[in-house]
Amino acid sequence: MTHARKTPLRTLTAAILLLLPSVLLADAADQYTAARQRMVEQDIRDRGVKDPAVLRVMGEIPRHLMVDESLRARAYGDHPLPIGEGQTISQPYVVALMTEALRLKPFDRVLEIGTGSGYQAAVLAGIVKEVYSIEIRRPLADKAAKTLAGLGYKNVKVKFADGYFGWEEYAPFDAIIITAAANHIPPPLIKQLKEGGRLIVPLGSTVYFQTLTLATKKKGELDVEQLAPVAFVPMTGEVEKR
């Protein structure tokens, strides 16, 4: 007759303690996954965004890793959150709305003005071939570049510069997205937009509210469509002087 060997209580306790960190991490990951899916279903799809690519990427990106650790529990709420330097990570629904409006294709080259946390750039990078993102605040540019690289995005370039002047080296662009309020569309950006290209911007007062505006370039001119009222932090740099 054989007898099961008794495991000392201390050994069992040590084994349980070793397992706890991985269990806690798995629980946290499950919570973020569930919150992200609720965000996509309730705050994005149920409000009219239908583009499968937009819904897919926003269901995959770990938005909680793009905000301060103290704000991670709120990362998937449908509201903006502060990211430092007086800037915010945009409301998920608005990110989805702006992205869908651009009618992006897999081989598009997109310019983003206002990198911020890097979240919008990540959304774009999950849909198109190349993303070029400009941020006027060096700490945000550096942090976003590091975050995006850490998450494995190889098709995004981040540049510390004034987005008013665009990124002529990589122009023309199939689409341009401005993620800060402007009272006019910078002429250099119009020039760098391809014929038939789309540009989206919160246009209007940089102090109060703006209208989300989609402009399509046709024969060198912009055909403008107003989409929805929004409130963004103002674009800074050269745009402030004009």
VENQUITA-V596459 format. One record per pair of residues at least 6 apart in sequence whose C-alpha atoms are under 7 Angstrom apart, sorted by the first residue. I is the first residue (numbers start at 1). GAP is how many residues later the second one is. D is the distance in Angstrom with one decimal. If there is no record, write none. Layout:
# VENQUITA-V596459
i: <I & I>
gap: <GAP & GAP>
d: <D & D>
This chain:
# VENQUITA-V596459
i: <35 & 36 & 36 & 37 & 39 & 39 & 40 & 40 & 40 & 43 & 43 & 44 & 44 & 49 & 49 & 51 & 53 & 54 & 54 & 57 & 57 & 58 & 63 & 63 & 64 & 64 & 66 & 66 & 67 & 68 & 78 & 78 & 78 & 79 & 79 & 80 & 80 & 80 & 80 & 81 & 81 & 82 & 82 & 83 & 83 & 87 & 89 & 89 & 95 & 98 & 102 & 102 & 104 & 105 & 106 & 106 & 106 & 107 & 107 & 108 & 108 & 108 & 108 & 109 & 109 & 109 & 109 & 109 & 109 & 109 & 110 & 110 & 110 & 110 & 110 & 110 & 110 & 111 & 111 & 111 & 111 & 111 & 111 & 111 & 112 & 112 & 112 & 112 & 112 & 112 & 113 & 113 & 113 & 113 & 113 & 113 & 113 & 114 & 114 & 114 & 114 & 114 & 114 & 115 & 115 & 115 & 115 & 115 & 116 & 116 & 116 & 117 & 117 & 118 & 118 & 121 & 121 & 124 & 125 & 125 & 125 & 129 & 130 & 130 & 131 & 131 & 131 & 132 & 132 & 132 & 133 & 133 & 133 & 134 & 134 & 134 & 134 & 134 & 135 & 135 & 135 & 135 & 135 & 135 & 136 & 136 & 136 & 136 & 137 & 138 & 141 & 141 & 141 & 145 & 162 & 164 & 164 & 164 & 165 & 165 & 166 & 166 & 168 & 171 & 172 & 172 & 172 & 173 & 173 & 173 & 174 & 174 & 174 & 174 & 175 & 175 & 175 & 175 & 176 & 176 & 176 & 177 & 177 & 177 & 178 & 178 & 179 & 180 & 180 & 180 & 180 & 180 & 181 & 181 & 181 & 181 & 181 & 181 & 181 & 181 & 182 & 182 & 182 & 182 & 182 & 182 & 183 & 183 & 183 & 183 & 184 & 195 & 195 & 195 & 195 & 196 & 196 & 196 & 197 & 197 & 198 & 198 & 198 & 198 & 199 & 199 & 199 & 200 & 200 & 200 & 201 & 201 & 201 & 202 & 202 & 202 & 202 & 202 & 202 & 203 & 203 & 203 & 203 & 204 & 204 & 206 & 208 & 209 & 209 & 210 & 210 & 210 & 211 & 211 & 211 & 211 & 211 & 212 & 212 & 212 & 212 & 212 & 213 & 213 & 213 & 213 & 214 & 214 & 214 & 215 & 215 & 215 & 215 & 216 & 216 & 216 & 217>
gap: <41 & 23 & 40 & 22 & 37 & 38 & 15 & 18 & 19 & 35 & 50 & 49 & 52 & 47 & 48 & 49 & 74 & 42 & 46 & 66 & 69 & 65 & 12 & 56 & 8 & 11 & 51 & 53 & 16 & 15 & 13 & 14 & 15 & 12 & 13 & 8 & 9 & 10 & 11 & 7 & 8 & 6 & 7 & 6 & 34 & 146 & 27 & 28 & 25 & 102 & 73 & 96 & 24 & 23 & 21 & 22 & 23 & 21 & 22 & 20 & 21 & 22 & 66 & 19 & 20 & 21 & 22 & 64 & 65 & 66 & 20 & 21 & 22 & 63 & 64 & 65 & 66 & 20 & 21 & 22 & 62 & 64 & 65 & 66 & 20 & 21 & 22 & 64 & 65 & 66 & 20 & 21 & 22 & 50 & 64 & 65 & 66 & 19 & 20 & 21 & 64 & 65 & 66 & 6 & 18 & 19 & 20 & 26 & 19 & 24 & 28 & 23 & 27 & 26 & 30 & 10 & 12 & 7 & 6 & 30 & 31 & 26 & 25 & 26 & 24 & 25 & 26 & 24 & 25 & 26 & 24 & 25 & 26 & 24 & 25 & 26 & 27 & 29 & 6 & 24 & 25 & 26 & 27 & 28 & 24 & 25 & 26 & 27 & 23 & 22 & 17 & 18 & 19 & 13 & 75 & 22 & 74 & 75 & 23 & 24 & 22 & 23 & 24 & 21 & 20 & 21 & 22 & 19 & 20 & 21 & 19 & 20 & 23 & 24 & 18 & 22 & 23 & 24 & 22 & 23 & 24 & 22 & 23 & 24 & 22 & 23 & 22 & 22 & 52 & 53 & 54 & 55 & 21 & 22 & 25 & 29 & 51 & 52 & 53 & 54 & 20 & 21 & 22 & 24 & 52 & 53 & 20 & 21 & 22 & 23 & 19 & 22 & 23 & 24 & 25 & 20 & 21 & 22 & 19 & 20 & 16 & 17 & 18 & 19 & 15 & 16 & 17 & 13 & 14 & 15 & 11 & 12 & 13 & 8 & 9 & 10 & 11 & 28 & 30 & 7 & 8 & 9 & 10 & 6 & 7 & 28 & 23 & 21 & 22 & 19 & 20 & 21 & 15 & 16 & 17 & 18 & 19 & 14 & 15 & 16 & 17 & 18 & 11 & 12 & 13 & 14 & 10 & 11 & 12 & 7 & 8 & 9 & 10 & 6 & 7 & 8 & 6>
d: <6.1 & 6.0 & 5.9 & 5.9 & 6.0 & 6.9 & 6.5 & 6.8 & 6.2 & 6.4 & 6.1 & 5.3 & 6.9 & 7.0 & 6.5 & 6.2 & 6.4 & 6.4 & 6.6 & 6.0 & 5.9 & 6.5 & 6.2 & 6.8 & 4.9 & 5.0 & 5.8 & 6.8 & 6.1 & 7.0 & 5.4 & 5.6 & 6.6 & 4.3 & 6.9 & 6.0 & 5.4 & 4.6 & 4.4 & 5.2 & 5.4 & 4.3 & 6.4 & 6.4 & 6.7 & 6.7 & 6.7 & 6.1 & 6.6 & 6.9 & 6.7 & 5.9 & 6.9 & 6.1 & 5.8 & 4.4 & 5.8 & 5.6 & 4.8 & 5.3 & 5.7 & 6.7 & 5.7 & 6.8 & 6.2 & 4.8 & 6.0 & 5.4 & 5.5 & 6.8 & 6.3 & 4.9 & 6.2 & 5.6 & 5.9 & 4.9 & 5.7 & 6.0 & 4.8 & 5.8 & 6.5 & 6.4 & 4.7 & 6.4 & 6.1 & 4.5 & 6.3 & 5.8 & 4.9 & 5.9 & 6.0 & 5.1 & 6.7 & 5.3 & 6.2 & 4.7 & 6.1 & 6.9 & 5.6 & 4.8 & 6.5 & 5.5 & 6.6 & 6.8 & 5.6 & 5.7 & 5.0 & 6.7 & 6.7 & 5.8 & 6.9 & 6.7 & 5.3 & 4.9 & 6.7 & 6.8 & 6.9 & 6.8 & 6.0 & 6.4 & 6.6 & 6.6 & 5.2 & 6.2 & 6.2 & 4.7 & 6.4 & 5.9 & 4.9 & 6.2 & 6.1 & 4.8 & 6.3 & 5.8 & 4.8 & 5.9 & 6.0 & 5.6 & 5.3 & 6.3 & 5.1 & 5.9 & 6.9 & 6.8 & 5.6 & 4.9 & 5.1 & 6.9 & 6.8 & 5.7 & 6.6 & 6.7 & 5.8 & 5.9 & 5.9 & 5.9 & 6.2 & 6.3 & 5.4 & 6.7 & 6.4 & 5.7 & 6.7 & 5.3 & 4.8 & 5.3 & 5.2 & 6.3 & 5.0 & 5.5 & 6.4 & 5.5 & 4.8 & 6.7 & 6.7 & 5.4 & 4.8 & 5.6 & 6.4 & 4.6 & 6.5 & 5.8 & 5.0 & 6.3 & 6.2 & 4.9 & 6.7 & 6.5 & 5.6 & 5.6 & 5.2 & 4.8 & 4.9 & 5.9 & 5.3 & 6.9 & 5.3 & 5.9 & 4.4 & 5.3 & 6.4 & 5.2 & 6.2 & 5.9 & 6.4 & 5.7 & 5.5 & 4.7 & 5.8 & 6.4 & 6.6 & 5.4 & 6.0 & 6.8 & 6.8 & 6.1 & 5.0 & 5.7 & 5.7 & 5.5 & 6.9 & 5.7 & 4.5 & 6.5 & 5.8 & 5.1 & 6.4 & 5.6 & 4.5 & 6.2 & 5.8 & 5.4 & 6.7 & 5.4 & 5.4 & 4.4 & 6.0 & 6.9 & 7.0 & 5.1 & 5.3 & 6.1 & 6.2 & 4.5 & 6.3 & 5.0 & 6.9 & 6.0 & 4.8 & 5.8 & 5.3 & 5.8 & 6.5 & 6.9 & 5.6 & 4.5 & 5.8 & 6.0 & 5.3 & 5.2 & 6.0 & 6.2 & 6.8 & 5.8 & 4.6 & 5.8 & 5.8 & 5.1 & 6.3 & 5.6 & 5.4 & 4.4 & 6.3 & 5.4 & 5.1 & 6.5 & 6.3>
